[in-house]
Amino acid sequence: MQSISADKIFDGYQFLEAHLAIGIDEIGTIISIHQKNENTIHYDGMLLPGMINCHCHLELSHLKNELPEKTGLLGFIKNIVSKRTDFSPAFIQEKIVEAEKEMIQNGIVAVGDISNGLDTFAIKNKTNIYYHTFVECFGLDENYASTIIEKAKYIKNEFEKYSNASIVLHAPYSVTEKLIEEIKNESTQKIGTIHNQETSSENELFEKGTGAMKDFFTQAFPITPQWNATNKTSLQNYFSHFKSFKNSILVHNTFTSKTDIDFAKSIDTNTFWCLCPNANIYIENALPNAGLLYQENCQVVFGTDSLASNHALNIYEEMKIIQQHFPQIPFEKLLQSITAVGAKALGIDEQFGSFEVGKKPGIVLIKNDKEISVIK
């Protein structure tokens, strides 16, 4: 057994007392939490469990620095649709490998990854990181709902050869009622996720049946739903459908209100609110009200989104953005979000997220509040 300590040790829930150390075996399994002794190896900085990235698009890694910033979500969608296929398969694979390596170097041990196809299949087969693959569905023509689901089921089955996977919705504005019903049939006791309230025009679409998002989709697609005014935000229109999921991860939440949070709490589902602040700044130049989410005792987690909408895949840096803008949030709460709560969201807290005997969560050292190195 190897005994290690640091200036501070965060165990996934709280900081350990200064006299304690962690005992690990040769592969990083936690053997004990014990008193420091003469054989304890001390590190300058803070030790914490491997970090959890609850939202990523690894398949878009080849778009780093390819898309302009602060165009708004609709501008971003236009740009990504026009650019994502302009690269060779070999180049796409090269950038996926580089992106995973970056996550590993930044202390990320598990990822909730969005996939529209099988571009990330080869890297996930290597199991360098734990992945839960979210096979994303979207489509605004009711006639193609069954076809979309059949394709998603094939992709999910392929990824499940090596890791967990589930079929999920892209966003409330990009799916039809029939597609939602089809996914509900596939989602019982699975982990679900959805892009939620990333732009103000998403809420306007559902509340008033008007706005930039409606205009965009009406012009872009020959067949679109008739979005009638409901006087309810997008979340309040769709979220009751998430009852069948074991866990529900709502991503971005940039324009989520207390009324939305209260509505989500009224639905019988285990809800996690995923923040991707650097992507929010990159796309909309806005941030979610993280202070409100923590104040309301929501289960908050973090994601990096993709390199199409971010300059790095670094969960600790995502957390620091929120810490900078919302200094009232306790540091321990933020650290819980990138470790224990993130592991719970992905359903992997039996192995990851905390320093507890029997777990192999990964061990990360943060030095000078910015330098990240992997101990195990």
GUTI-576550 format. One record per residue (C-alpha): x negated, y, z; residue in one letter. Coordinates in steps of 0.1 Angstrom, whole numbers, plus 5000, padded with zeros to 4 digits. Layout:
N
XYZa ...
# end
This chain:
376
500050005000m 498950354992q 499850645016s 500350985001i 501451325014s 501551695003a 502052045017d 505751975012k 507651655004i 511151684990f 512851334992d 515751414969g 517951544997y 515751755020q 512251835029f 510551575051l 508851675083e 505251785079a 503751485097h 505351225073l 503851055043a 505150815016i 503950455012g 504050324977i 502850004960d 500749984928e 503750044905i 505250334925g 507950154945t 508650324978i 507550095006i 507850325036s 508250675050i 505650685078h 503350895099q 500351035082k 497150845090n 493450855082e 494050675049n 496650915037t 495851095004i 496951455006h 497951664976y 498152044974d 501652144964g 505051974966m 505951614959l 509451524947l 511051234929p 510951214891g 513351464876m 516651394858i 517551554825n 521251514822c 521651674787h 519351654758c 519551614720h 516251424713l 517251374677e 517051744670l 513451774682s 512251844646h 514152174647l 511852344672k 511352714662n 513452654631e 516552834642l 516953214651p 517753304686e 520853484701k 523053424670t 525953314692g 527252954692l 529052984658l 525853124642g 523852844658f 526252584644i 525952724609k 522152724611n 521852374625i 524252224599v 522252394571s 518752294585k 518951954603r 518651734572t 515851934555d 513051714569f 511751364561s 512551064584p 508851034592a 508651394604f 511751354625i 510351044642q 507051224648e 508751514666k 510951274686i 507851094699v 506251434708e 509351554726a 509551234747e 505851274756k 506551634767e 509351524789m 507151254805i 504351504812q 506951744827n 507951474853g 511251374837i 512051004843v 515650974830a 517651144803v 521251174793g 520751194755d 523251294728i 523051094696s 524951124663n 523050844647g 520150604652l 517150844648d 516150784685t 516650414685f 512950324680a 511750544709i 514450424732k 513450064724n 510050144740k 511650224774t 509050484784n 511950684800i 515350564812y 518050684787y 521750684788h 522850754752t 525950954746f 527250864712v 528951184702e 532251204682c 533751504664f 536251554636g 539251774628l 541051544604d 543451314622e 543251064594n 539550994601y 539850934638a 539650554636s 536750564611t 534850794634i 535350564664i 534350254644e 531050424634k 530450534670a 531150184683k 528450044659y 525950304671i 526750244708k 526349874704n 522949924688e 521750144716f 523149914743e 520549654732k 518049844752y 519850094775s 523250214786n 525450404762a 528950544760s 531150714734i 531951074741v 533551394727l 531451664713h 533551964724a 537252054729p 537352264698y 535851994675s 538151694682v 541851614676t 544351464700e 544151134681k 540351124684l 540651194722i 543050904726e 540750674706e 537850764729i 539950724760k 540450354750n 536650314749e 535750514780s 537150324809t 534650334838q 531950474815k 530050794819i 531451074798g 530151414788t 531351714767i 530052054757h 532252284778n 533052654775q 529852744759e 531253064743t 534053294751s 535753234717s 536352874728e 538652984756n 540353234732e 541052964707l 543152764733f 544553054753e 545753274723k 545253054692g 543053334677t 539553454675g 536153394659a 536153024665m 539552964648k 538453184618d 535152984616f 536752644614f 539652754592t 537152884566q 534652594570a 537052294568f 540052224545p 542052044572i 542152184607t 544552154636p 547252414643q 545752564674w 548752714691n 548452954721a 548752764754t 547753044778n 545352794793k 541552784789t 539952504769s 539052304801l 542652324813q 543852184780n 541651884778y 540251784811f 543051564823s 542051314796h 538751254815f 540451054842k 539350724826s 535650814828f 533550694858k 531651024859n 532351334838s 529451564829i 530551904817l 527652074799v 526952454797h 529952604815n 528852944805t 532353094806f 533852874833t 535853054860s 536952964895k 540352884882t 538752624859d 536752484887i 539852454909d 541652284880f 538852034875a 538951954913k 542651874910s 541951594885i 541051254899d 537551224883t 533951244895n 532851574879t 529351704874f 528552054861w 525352054839c 523452374834l 521152434805c 520152804811p 517352844786n 519652714758a 522352944769n 519953244766i 518653114733y 522153084718i 524553314735e 522153534756n 524353454786a 524153244817l 526853044836p 527953164870n 525752914889a 526253094922g 529953024919l 529452654911l 527252604942y 529452824963q 532452594954e 530352284964n 530352154928c 528051864919q 525552064898v 522951904875v 520552034849f 519651964812g 517252104787t 519552084756d 517452034724s 514352184710l 516552344684a 517852564712s 514952574736n 511152624736h 510352334760a 511852024776l 511152114813n 513852064839i 511852234866y 511752554845e 515452524839e 516052514876m 513652814881k 515753034857i 518752974879i 516753034910q 515553374896q 519053494886h 520953344916f 518553384946p 521353314971q 521352944961i 519352744986p 516152594972f 516952254986e 520352254967k 518552334934l 516052054940l 518851814948q 520351894914s 517351794894i 516751474915t 519451294936a 522551454921v 521251414885g 520651044892a 524151004906k 525551174875a 523950914852l 524850634875g 521250534883i 520850644919d 520050294930e 516650334914q 516050704907f 516551044924g 515150994959s 512350864980f 514050564997e 512550225004v 512949994975g 513450254948k 510950334921k 511950694913p 508750834899g 506651074919i 505951424907v 503651694920l 504452064916i 501452294922k 501652674925n 505452644916d 504652574880k 501952314874e 503551974870i 501651644872s 502851284874v 501451084903i 503350754896k 
# end
